Amino acid sequence: MDTPVKLELDGLSDLDRDDLEALLSGGGAKPGDYEFVERPPADADRAQDFGLTAVVIAVLPVTVAAIGAWLAKKRASRKFKATVRTWDANGQKRYESEISWSSSSSAPPPAEIIDKLSEASKVDPEYIEQEMAKLGK
């Protein structure tokens, strides 16, 4: 990845990975703009889950919008938890935030997802919202 800032979203299942990869490539991201990394679950509640991965993306407007569209689609899930992190070129963590919901709580509205992604990536929230709409929010 050539960009100095990277965004990481962890806790993805194989199905999540396939869905997200389709949105990334459908939104114009190239395979070099993102990579999927096998990662054991950091959350003790998911220790029994196998096959979880993380996606590490170059912070580009198109990749951030694809992540937003994917998260908006995940709102229909009964339970979801992922951590969004950004790293600078020196490997220093710049931002970390959790996005989660369960059947006993209401899923975060798209505006909250957009705000967290915008804060993490420094991509204009209006651009993220417009691109999410194009990707089928």
C-alpha positions as CSV (number, residue, x, y, z in Angstrom):
1,M,0.0,0.0,0.0
2,D,1.4,3.3,-1.0
3,T,-0.6,5.6,1.1
4,P,0.8,6.6,4.5
5,V,-2.4,6.1,6.5
6,K,-4.1,2.7,6.8
7,L,-7.5,1.8,8.3
8,E,-8.1,-1.6,9.9
9,L,-11.5,-3.2,10.5
10,D,-11.3,-6.5,12.4
11,G,-13.6,-9.4,13.4
12,L,-14.6,-10.3,9.8
13,S,-16.0,-13.8,9.0
14,D,-15.3,-15.4,5.6
15,L,-18.8,-14.2,4.4
16,D,-18.0,-10.7,5.7
17,R,-14.8,-10.8,3.7
18,D,-16.5,-11.8,0.5
19,D,-19.2,-9.2,0.9
20,L,-16.7,-6.4,1.7
21,E,-14.3,-7.4,-1.1
22,A,-17.2,-7.2,-3.6
23,L,-18.1,-3.7,-2.4
24,L,-14.5,-2.6,-2.5
25,S,-13.9,-3.8,-6.0
26,G,-17.3,-2.7,-7.2
27,G,-16.6,0.8,-5.8
28,G,-13.4,1.1,-7.8
29,A,-10.8,0.1,-5.2
30,K,-7.9,-2.0,-6.6
31,P,-6.6,-5.1,-4.9
32,G,-3.4,-3.1,-3.9
33,D,-5.6,-0.6,-2.0
34,Y,-6.6,-3.2,0.6
35,E,-5.5,-6.5,2.0
36,F,-7.2,-9.1,4.2
37,V,-5.1,-10.4,7.1
38,E,-5.8,-13.6,9.1
39,R,-6.1,-12.5,12.7
40,P,-7.2,-14.4,15.9
41,P,-10.1,-12.8,17.7
42,A,-9.1,-10.1,20.1
43,D,-12.4,-10.3,21.9
44,A,-12.7,-13.1,24.5
45,D,-16.4,-13.5,23.5
46,R,-15.3,-14.6,20.1
47,A,-12.4,-16.8,21.1
48,Q,-14.3,-19.8,19.8
49,D,-14.7,-18.2,16.3
50,F,-12.4,-19.5,13.6
51,G,-11.5,-17.9,10.3
52,L,-11.8,-14.3,11.5
53,T,-9.8,-11.8,9.5
54,A,-9.1,-8.1,9.4
55,V,-9.1,-5.9,6.4
56,V,-6.4,-3.3,6.2
57,I,-7.1,-0.6,3.6
58,A,-5.3,2.4,2.2
59,V,-7.3,5.4,3.4
60,L,-8.8,6.6,0.1
61,P,-12.3,8.0,-0.2
62,V,-13.5,5.0,-2.3
63,T,-12.3,2.4,0.2
64,V,-13.7,4.3,3.2
65,A,-17.1,4.6,1.4
66,A,-17.1,0.9,0.7
67,I,-16.5,0.1,4.4
68,G,-19.4,2.4,5.3
69,A,-21.7,0.7,2.8
70,W,-20.8,-2.7,4.2
71,L,-21.3,-1.6,7.8
72,A,-24.7,-0.1,6.8
73,K,-25.7,-3.5,5.3
74,K,-24.5,-5.2,8.5
75,R,-27.1,-3.3,10.5
76,A,-29.6,-6.0,9.8
77,S,-27.5,-8.5,11.7
78,R,-28.6,-9.5,15.2
79,K,-25.1,-9.1,16.6
80,F,-22.0,-7.3,15.3
81,K,-18.8,-6.0,16.7
82,A,-15.8,-4.6,14.9
83,T,-13.0,-2.2,15.8
84,V,-11.9,0.5,13.4
85,R,-8.3,1.7,13.8
86,T,-6.0,4.0,11.8
87,W,-2.2,3.9,11.7
88,D,0.2,6.5,10.4
89,A,3.3,5.7,8.1
90,N,5.4,5.1,11.2
91,G,3.0,2.4,12.6
92,Q,1.7,4.6,15.3
93,K,-2.0,4.2,16.2
94,R,-3.9,7.4,15.4
95,Y,-7.5,6.4,16.1
96,E,-9.5,3.5,17.5
97,S,-13.2,3.1,17.9
98,E,-15.6,0.2,18.3
99,I,-18.7,-0.2,16.2
100,S,-21.1,-2.7,17.7
101,W,-24.7,-3.7,18.3
102,S,-26.7,-6.7,19.4
103,S,-30.4,-7.8,19.2
104,S,-31.0,-6.1,22.6
105,S,-29.7,-2.7,21.3
106,S,-30.5,-0.7,18.3
107,A,-28.0,-0.7,15.6
108,P,-26.1,2.5,15.1
109,P,-27.7,4.7,12.5
110,P,-25.9,5.3,9.2
111,A,-25.0,8.8,10.4
112,E,-23.0,7.3,13.4
113,I,-21.2,4.9,11.1
114,I,-20.3,7.7,8.7
115,D,-19.1,9.9,11.6
116,K,-16.8,7.2,13.0
117,L,-15.4,6.4,9.6
118,S,-14.9,10.1,8.8
119,E,-13.2,10.7,12.1
120,A,-10.9,7.7,11.6
121,S,-10.0,8.4,8.0
122,K,-10.3,12.2,7.8
123,V,-12.5,11.6,4.6
124,D,-15.3,14.1,4.2
125,P,-18.5,12.6,5.7
126,E,-20.6,14.0,2.9
127,Y,-18.4,12.2,0.4
128,I,-18.7,8.9,2.4
129,E,-22.5,9.3,2.5
130,Q,-22.8,10.0,-1.3
131,E,-20.5,7.0,-2.2
132,M,-22.4,4.7,0.2
133,A,-25.6,5.6,-1.5
134,K,-24.0,4.7,-4.9
135,L,-22.9,1.3,-3.5
136,G,-26.4,0.5,-2.4
137,K,-26.6,1.6,1.3
